[in-house]
């Protein structure tokens, strides 16, 4: 018998048990960190145990401390579940154990990555010549694309950042919307670009074209990057790309679109209008573990000018086996990396073009159902225009809203996240999971209705 047989059998048994429990188990974790530590055993044993015993202990001790993020009733954060095809393919990625940085060393993965890249560009309506890098997540996808943009605008200004670094070179001005995601600022900090200039947005968080024009006109001359957004985390709205991209390019800016979850609107004929004009940008970032529902470690960095991405990320080494084609390692920050393209290919192959569109439309339909049902609940206000997958609720006062959040988590039926938007506390519902059903929505609406009724006595 293979030494892998029993550990994998035990893991398979526990994985199926976990997945089978998602329909009914409470969504929040039921054990504390301290309780899980005690169950695992905090002290390193003097002697080991068979691999299958270690796997069984891990699964059994961890079970109560796991949040059911893959449940159809989890709506906290903007994260999907894992589609069956993607999960099974991800198991193969670990079994195959390929370091996928070089094409000729891992031809199978390179073929899968080529096809998956082409399919993603096609589905999202992006230029076919674009380079696609498979990163750890949307944060690093933003980082990678903005690195290409930073270097490109500095080259246009006559500065070689790869040779000289940033010190002594022209300052790069970065403009962002007032409601961009915080990971954009993190990426800019990693890149040594500092805090961005903030552009005013409308009541749904969309960059105002007139405000962008004013900021670009009044700003100091020099290299400029403009970061736009597909999918505001509170409203789901996307920036008006036709007007903002034209304005930015007229001022010589590199335009990047952070589309962690909202970029997938382009894959649906019914929702494509939300991102109209997005294809005119220079780079894009999205996260396949959100709307596409593949496992974590699956960001996508897309850059129209493949040479710009390779110039920013390329690695040279005498021992690296290379050919004339741009290598996977030339498109992401890591040299060593797992086969991230495999689960993306698997879910796209399983769903097909129509299935991806139906997935997007189903998620949006559930968001509409939440909004429609909860508008009828006394004391509940839907505070955003529900255009995509995000619904934000108010309950009359910040105190009531926070109490609803607290009681919902204690109730266990669902997980919805408390947040702040436009100066008030809100309950945010992010519909991202492929497995969410109409019954899940009804159960969760009833939980909100029940809890909202309980907090009527909380002062407004």
N, C-alpha and C positions, 0 to 999 in steps of 0.2 A: 504493500500500500504506500502511496506517495505521502511524504511528510505533510503535504498540504491538505490531504483529504479530510481528516477529522476537524482541523481548525476551520476550514471552509464550510463543512457541513454544519458545524455549530453556529458559525456566523450567519449562514443562510437561514437556519431555523429561527434564530433570534430576530433577524431582519424581517422575515415574513410575519413573525409575531408582532413586532413593532408596527409594521405597516397595516396589519389587520386591526390593530387597536385604535387607529387614528379616527375612525368614524364615531366612536363613542367616548373615548377617554377625555378627561378634562384637558383643555388646551394649555393652561399654565402648568409649569412644573409643580410637582407635589412634594418634593424633598429639597432641603437646603444644601448648600455646598458642604457644610459641616457633616450633614447626614450621609452624603455620598462619599466623602472622604473616609468616614468611619466604616462604611460598607466595603469600600475598596481595600482598606487597610493602609494607614499612612506610612508605615515603616517598610523599607526595602527588605524583603526576606533574605536570609542567608542562602537559602537554596531555592532554586527555581521550581517550575512545574511544567507539565506538558502544555504545548501551545493551546490546545483546545480548552484546557482548564482556565488559562488566562483569559481567553476570549469569552468563555461563559461567565466568569466573574465580572468582567468589564460590562457585559450586557445586563446582567442581573442587578448589579450594584447601581448602574447608571439609570435604569429604567424610570424610576420615580423622579429623577432629577432632570429629565428631558422635557423641554417644551415641545408641544406638538406643532411645530412650525410647518410640517407637511400636511396638516389637517386642512380640510376645506373650510374650517371655521376660524382659521388664523388670518387676521387682517391687519396685524401690526407690522410696521415697516413695509417697504415695497419689495417683498421677496416672494417668489413663487414656490411651489412644491417641486418635486422631481418627477418628471414624466417617466413611465415605466421603461421606455426604450432608452432614455438618457441614463437612468440608473443602472440598467443592465450593461450598457456600453461602458459606463464609468468603472464598473467592476473589471471589465476586460482591460481597461487602461492600466489599472493597478496590477493585474496578472501579467500583462505583456511587459510592463516595466521598461518602457522605451524612453530614452532621453531624446526629445524630438527637436533639438536645435538645428540639426543638419539634415539636409534633404537626402543625400545619397546614403547616409547611415541608417535612416529609418524610412525607406521608400513607401511602406504601407501607410504610415501616418502622413507623410508628405502628400500622398494621393488623396487621402481623406481631407486634409487641410485645404488642398487646392479646390476640391469640389465644394466643401462647406463654405469656403470664402466666396466662391462664385455664387452659390445659392443665397448667401446672406446679402450680397450686393444686389442681386436680382430682386429679392423680396423687399428690401428696403428702398429700392429705386435709386441706388447710388451709382456713380460712374464705374463702369466695368473695369477700368484700368487701375482702380484704387488698390492699395495694398491693405491687407487685413492682418493685424497682429492679435494673437490670442493671449490675453493677459490674465492676471489673477482676479480682476474685478473691474468695476467701473472707475474706481479711484485711479488705478494704474493705467486704465485705458485713457482717462483724461490726461494723466501725467505724460504718457507716451506721445499722444497726439500733440499736446501743447509743447513738448520738447521739440518736435518737428517744426511746429509753428514758430517757436522762439528762435531756433537756429535759422529758419528760412528768412524771417524778417530782418535778422541781424546780417545775414549774407547780403540781402538787398541793400543794406546800409553800409556795406563794405567791411563788415567785421566778421572774422572767422572765430566763432566761439569755441569750436573744437580745439583750435590751436592756442588761442589766447585767453580762454575763459571769459567770464563776465566782467571782471575788474578792468576798468579803463575803457570799456566799450560803451556804445550808445545805450541809454536807458530804454528798456522796452516797456511801453505803456500797455496795460491790460484793462479792458473795459468789460464789466459784467453787469447783469441785471441785479436789482436789489434783492430778488428772491431766488438767486442761483443756489444750488446745493452746496453745502459746506465743503464737500470734497474737492470742489474746484479751487477753493482758497488753499486747501492743503496741497494740492498738486502744484499750484503756483509757488507756494513756500518751498516745496521740495526742489523746484527748478531755480530757486534764487531770485524770483521775480517780485517777491514781496506782496504787499496788499494791493488789490486791484482798485481801480476807479469804479464807482458804483453809478449805474444809470437808472433813472426812475422807471417804474413799471406801472401798469394799470391795476384795477381792482382784482384781477385774477392772476397777477404776478407776471404778466407778459411785458417784455421790454417795449417801451414807447418809441416808435421810430423817430419822432421829433426830438425826443430827449437824447437818443443816440446821435442824431445829426448834430445837435448842439454840443454834446460832449466831444465829439470828434473835431468839430470846427474850432472850439475854444481851447482844445488841448495843445500842448507843446508839440512841435513837429518832431518826427522820429518814428522808429519802428512801433507798430501797433498790432495787438491781438485783440479780437473781439470774441467773447464767449457767449453763445446763445444757448437756449434750453428747449428741449422737447420733453414736456411732461413736468409741470410744477408739482412738487410732492404734496401740496395741499389742494390745489384746484385741478391738477391734471392738464392744465392749459399749456400750450406751446407758443413760443414767440412768433410774431408775424415775419416769417423768414424771407418772403419775397422782398419786402421793403427794407428790412434790417440788413440783409446780406448785400443788397445793391448799395446801400449807404456805406457799409463798411468797406466794400471793395473799391468804391469810388475814392475813399480816403487811403487806399493802399494797405488795408489791414488784412491779416490772416484771420479767417473766420472759423471758429470751432463750435460744434454743437454737442452739448452734453445731453445725450438722449438715453440715459440709463434704462428707463422703462418706456418712455413715451415715443421713442423712435420707431417702435414696432407698430404704431398706428399706420405707418406707410405700407405695412403688409396686408392691410384690410381695405378693400374698395370702399367700404362704408365709413371708414374713419381716416382715410388718407388725406382728406382735405385739412385735417388738423395740423399737418406738417407741410403743407403746400410750400414749395420753394426750397425745402431743406437740402435738396441735392446740389444747390449752388454753393454750399460751403466748401471749405478746404479740408476739413477733418471732422470726424464724428466719433463719439464714444457711446457704447451701450453695454448692457449686462445681460448675458443670456440666462443667468439664473433668476432673472426677474420675469418678464413677460413670457419668455420662451420656455421657462420651467426646466432647465437643466441643473445639475448639481453646482455647488459653489466652485470657485476657481475658474470662472468662465466669463471674463470681460472681453470685449471686442473693441479694438482700436482700429479705425479706418482712416486712411490718409489718401487723398486724391493723387498726390505726387509721391509715387513709391520711392523715388530717389531721395526725396526730403526725409522720409521716414528712415531709410537705410543710412543716410548721412548722420542722423541723430542717434540711432540705436546700434549701428553696425559694430561688430567685434572682429578683430583680426588676431590671428595666432598661428604660428608656424605648424602646430600639430593639428589644426582643424582641417578636416577633409571637406573641401569646398568645390563647387562647380561654378559656372558663370551666372547662375540664377540667384536672385536674392534669397537668402536663407531665412528660415523661421527665426533664428537668433538675431537676425538683422532688423526684426520688426517689433521686438519686445525687450524689456530691460534684462531679462534673465537669460543666461547661457544654458543652464540646466533647467528643464521644465518637463512636466508631464504632458501626456497627449490630450491637450484641452480641446482639440478640434473633434475628437471622436464622439463625445456625447452630443455636441452640437449637430454633427452630421446625422447621428442616429435619430434625434427627435425630428429633424427636418425631413429625413427619409420616411419616418413613420407617419408624420402628419401630412406631408405634401403641401403644395401651395394653398389648396382649399382649406386644409386642416389648420394651418397657421392663421389664416384669415378668420376661420370659425372660432379658434381659440381667443383671438383678440376681441372678436365681437361678443363672445360669451362673457368674457370678463367685464366688458363695458355694459352688457345687458344686466349683469348682477349688480353693478354699481347703480344703474338706473333703478333697479328694483329696490335696492336699499333706500335710495333717496325718495322714491315714490311712497314707500310704506312708512318711512319714518317721518315724513312731512305730516302725516295724519296723527302722530302721537302728541298729545297735549304737552306743551312746554319744550318741544324739540324744534330747532330751527336748522335747516340745511343752509350753511353759510356760503357755499361756493356754487358756481355754475357747474353742474355735473356733466362734463363733456367727454371724459375718458374713464379712468378706473378709480378715481379718488373721490371720496365723499367726506366732508367735514361737517360736524354737528356742534351746535351750541345748545345749552340747557338753561338759559336765562341769566346765568352769572358764572363767573369763574369758579366760585365755590361749588356750585351745583355740578358743573362740568367735571371738576376734579373728583367729586364724590361719585359720580357715575362711573368714571374710569376705575376708581378704586373698587367699587362694588362689582363691576363687570369682571374684573380679574379674580375677585374672590368667588364669584359665581361659577366661573370655569367653563361656561358654555362657549365663550369666544374670547379672542384676544384682539382688542382694538386699542390704538395708541393715543394717549393724551399728547397734545402739542399746543403751541401758541401760534396764532395767525392773525394778522391785522389787529394786534393789541388785545386779543382775547384768547382765552383757553378754549380749545376745541377737542372733540373726540374725532380722530381721523381713521377712516376705513379705507384700506388699500386692498383692492381686489386684484389678486395676482396669481392665484392658484388654479391650475388646470382642473383640479378635482372638485372644486366648489360646485355644489348642486343647488337647485332651487330650494330643496329641503333645508340645506345648510343656511341659506339666506333667511328662510322663514324662521328657523330656530333662533338665529342670531337677532333678527328683528324682534322676536318675542322676548329675548333676554334684555335687549335695550328697553323695550316697552315696560317690562317688569321692573327693572332697576330705576328707570326714570320716574315711575310711579312711586317708588320708595323714597326718592329724594325730594319730593314735593315740599316737605317741611324745611328743607335747608334754605336759609335766607338768600334771597336773590340779590 
